[in-house]
Amino acid sequence: MTQLLVGTKKGLFVLGGDNGSFQVESRSFAGEPVEFAARDARTGRYFACVTSAFYGPKVFVADDPGGEWQQAEGIALPESEEKALVRMWCVVPGEEDGLLYAGGDPGVLFESRDGGLTWELNKPFWEQPTRPEWGPGAGGMCLHSIATWPGDPSRLALAISAVGVWLSDDGGETWRHGNQGLVPRYLQEEAREDTFDLCVHNLHRHPAKPERLFMQFHGGVYRSDDAGESWIDIGTGLPSDFGFPLVIDPDDADSAFVIPLVADLDRVTPDGRVRVYETRDAGASWTPRGDGLPAEDAYLTILRQAFGRSGSGETMELYFGATSGDVFGSRDAGGTWFTAAANLPPVHSVRVA
């Protein structure tokens, strides 16, 4: 039995199913935007990032996603700050027992040492001297990707729209840039040097080869072979180098899956066809996977957190959702696809529990 956590514009939907047939098991936070939801496999605890129109962004925890949710403490900026917390984008397990990270807007990193019940702001990152110069992307200044280093809690990589990649070698006490090789083609050429305006859309580290990362950029797909210090453009062969979602196969360090969109001003699937593109050679070539996906008059938008996976290799399960309210799934690493759900509210995130 597969359980999907689908965050939508109007609540969190838990889908349960097997062999391609899914049903809605529960719905929580009815009417409220759920930006992200996930389960910590170490403890079984569930997390949801909810943006209330009345109470602002919060992180909630539960042992049963269809039961009672408890608001976590500490998800707030200092009272002395003029800036407001806008949205929470992700919750990611750390490399120590009880350690989790959460990223949000305006470019904030929170840490929990008790399994996500209470949180504290990472002050060294919040107090970066260059922060007054940072600019948001179209979706805000969102810290949406947190890449831990398997077995080493001292090493972290963060990605922010639109402030690039940040690296730490001491557990978040100090931070530096990891942007060499990124080309912001959306800027005038003379403005591309030494800019903070680097709009990363997604970032993943490979667990078996942690020095390798894959990135979906605002106009580019990139790979790093030196732990995020520098980047190589690998977007050649894709119908577009613009997009948001990204998934990797944990068994294959040369693998990545992306879902291209036409462009920043036309954020729909190219040619009216929904296709997932796969590389198995570290980006030297890309292969479209669309058997079972809408193949004509289908102009869908898939957001950055709306692509998730379970397992690995040839039987890896892939699931993604669109702002149309459709969720699609594959049980053979993208070889064939089926519709897991339809007519949901616009999908913000999809994760396999």
N, C-alpha and C positions, 0 to 999 in steps of 0.2 A: 504494500500500500504506500503510495506517494502522497505527501501532504504539501500543498503549495500555500505560501503566504503571499497574498496579492494585496498590496497597498493601492488604494484608489483615491480619487477625488472625493468620494463619499463613503469612506470607511475601509476597514480591513476585512477582506474576505478570505476565509480558510477553505481551500478546495481539497477534497480527498478523492483519490481514485486509483485505478489499476487498469493496465492494458488499454490505456487511452480513453477511459470513461471516467469523467470527474463530476462531482456534485459539490454544491456549496454546503459545507458542514456548519459554518457559523459566520456571523458578521458582527464586528465590534466597531465602536466609534462611529456609529451611523451618522451620516451627514457631514462628517469632518474629514479634512484631507489627511490621509496617512501617507507620508512621504516614503517611508521605508519600514519594513518589518523583517525580522530574522530570528533564528533560534540558535542559541549557543549549545553546540553539540556536547560540550564538556559537562554542562549542568542540566541541560534540557530546558533552560529558561528562555522565554520568548520576550522579544523587545519590539516596541512600535514607536516610531517617531511621528507625532501627531501635531498638526498646526491648528490650534483652536482660534476661531475668530474672536473669542472673548478673552482667553487666557494665554494666548500666544503659543510658542512651540514648547512641547514637553516630550519626555521619554517615559514610556510606560513599560512595566514588566508584568509577566504572568507565568504561572506554571502550566496553565491550560489556556490556549488562545480563545477557546469558546467560553471561558469562565470570567472571573473577576480580574481586572487589571488594576495595578497599583502604580501611582505616579512616583517616579524616581525623584530623589532630592538632589539639588545642586545644579540643575540645568538652568543656569542664569548667568548673566554678566554682572560684574560688580555694580552696586547701586550708584557708585560715583561716576560711572560711565554715561556719556551722553548717547552712545550708540545703543540700539536695542537688538536683542536676539531675534532674528527674523525667521529662521527655519532650521530644523535638524535634519541632516541628510543621511546619516549612516551610523550603525553601531557595529564594531568589529572586535572579536576576541583578541586579547593580547597573548604574549608568550609566557606568562606566569599565571598560576592559579588565582582566579578571582579578578584578573586584570582585563579590563575592556577599554576601548577607545570609542569616542563619538565625535563626529565632525558636523559642523553647522555653519550657518551664515550669521555674522560677517567674518568668515575665515577663522573659525574658532575650533579648538581642540579641547575636548574634555576627557578626563581619565577617571575610571572607577577601580577601586581595589577590593570591593566586596561583591563582585558578581553583578554589578549594575544597579544596585539599590541606591547608592549615593555617588555623586560625581563632584569633581573639582576641575576648575579651569586650569589648563596648562599655561601658566603665567609666562614662562620664557617665550613661548610662541606668541601669546597675546601681546607681549611687550616688545615685539620686534621693532627696532628703530625705524625701519622703512615703512611700517604699517600705514602712516598717514598718506603715503604715495600710492597705496594699492587701489586698484579699480575693479569693480565687479564685472562679471560677464552679463549676458542678457538675462540669465536666470538668477542673478544675484552673486554675491561673493561667497560661493559655496565650497566648503571643504568636504568633498564628496568621496574621496578615495584615501584609505589608510592601509598601507602595505607593511605588515610586520615581517620580521625575518625569522623563519622557523628555527626554534631552539635558542634564539639570541634576542632577549628583550631589549637590548641596548640599541638595536638598529631599526629605524623606522623611515618610511618614505610617505609623504603626504602629497596630494595633488589638489589644487584649488583653481576654480574658474573665477577670476582670470589672473592668478598670481603664480602660476607655474608649479614646479616640483620643489619640495623642501625635504632635506635629509637630516637625520640625527644619528650620531654614533654613541650617544650617552643616555639613551632612554628619554629623550625629549628635554634635556637640560640646555642644550645648545642646538642651533639650527643653521643650515647653509643651503644655498641654491643647488639644484641639479638640473640645469636647463641647457647645457651645452649641446648644440645641434638642432634645437627646436627653432623653426622658422615661422614666425607669425605673418603669414602672407596676407592677412586681413589688414595689416598696417602698411603705410607707405614705407618704401625701402629705407629711406633715411631714418625712419623711426624704429627700425627693428633691432638696432644694436643697444645692448645694455638696458632693455626695457623690462618692466615688471608685468607688462600686459601680455601674459602668456596663458592662453585659455585652454587648459587641459580639460578634457571631457571625461576621461576614465583612465584608471591605472590599476594594473594587477602584477603581482610578483609571482614567479613560478615557485611552488613549494619545494621541488626537488633540486632546482638550480636557482637559488635565490638571488644570484647576481643578475639574472635575466628578468626584465620587466617588459611588458607590452603596454602601449598607450594609444588611446584614441584622442587625437588633438582636434582643435577647431581648424580643420584643414590639414589633415595628415594623420597617418597611422605610423607609429614609431616603435622601435625596439631598443632596449638598452642591454648591453652585455657586461656592464661594469657597475651594477647596483644603482643605476640612476644618475651617475655622474655625467654621462653623455648619451646622445640619442642618434639613431639611424632611421631615416625615413624608409618605410617599407610599404607605402601605399600604392605603388605601381601595380596595375592589374585589377584594381577595384573600380567599379563604375563611378564612384565618388569617394573622395577622401574625407568627407564630412560625415559625422555620425556621433552617437553617444554610447551605446552599449558595447561591452567587451566581456568575453569569457575565455578562459584557458582550460586545457585538459591537464589535470595534475599528474598524469602519467607521461606526458610528452612535452618537454621543454621547448619544442619547436612549434607548438600548436597555439592558435588563437582563432577566435570566432568574433566577427563584427557584423553589424547590420547597417550598411551605408544608407544615408539619406542624401537627397539631391544637393542641398547647399544650405547655408545659414539662413537665407531668405526664402527657401522652399524646402521645408523640413518634412519631406515625404519620401517614401520609397521610390527609387528610380524606375522610370518607364511604367509606373503603375503595377509593378510586380514586387511581391514580397519575397526576398531572398536573404539567407544568411550566408556569409562568405567565410570560408575556412582556409587557413594555411596550415600545412604540416611540415613546412621547410623554413620556418622562422621569418616568413614574409617574402621569400623569393618568388612565390606564386600564390594565387588565390583561386579557390574553386567555389562556384555558387552552389548552394544547397537549398532547393525550393520545392521538392516533390511533396505535394500535399498542401502547400501554402498558396494563398490567392495569387493568381498568375496574370490577371488583367483587371483594369479599372480599380486597382487597389492602391490607394495613396495613403498609406498608414504612417504614423509617427510613433517611434519607439524611444522612450526616454532612457536616461543614463542608468538607472537602477532597475530597469524592467527586463533584465536578461539574467537568468540564473541557471545553475547546473547541479547535478548530483551524480556521483560515481565518476568513472573515467573510462578511457579506452573506447572500444567499439560499442559498448553498451551504455555509454554515458548518456544521461537524460538531460535534455536542454529544454528550457521553457522561457518564453518571452511574451510580454503583453504590450498592447498598443493603446493609444489614447482613444481609439474607437471602442474600447471595452472588450476586445477579443484577446484571448490567451491561447497561444499555440505551443505544442509540445512535440518532442522527438525522443524516442527511446533507443535510437541507434546512432548517436553522435551527429545528428543532423541529416542522416541519409534520407529519412522519410519523416513527414510531419502530420500532425492531426490537430484539430481544434479542441482544446481542453475546456474552454469556456467562451461564452459569447454574451453580449448585451450587459456586461458589467459597466460601472462608471469608468471614466478615463483612468487607465492604469499608470500608476507612478512607479511601482516596484514589484518584482517577482523574485521570490527566493524559495528554494526547496528546503523544507524543515528537516 
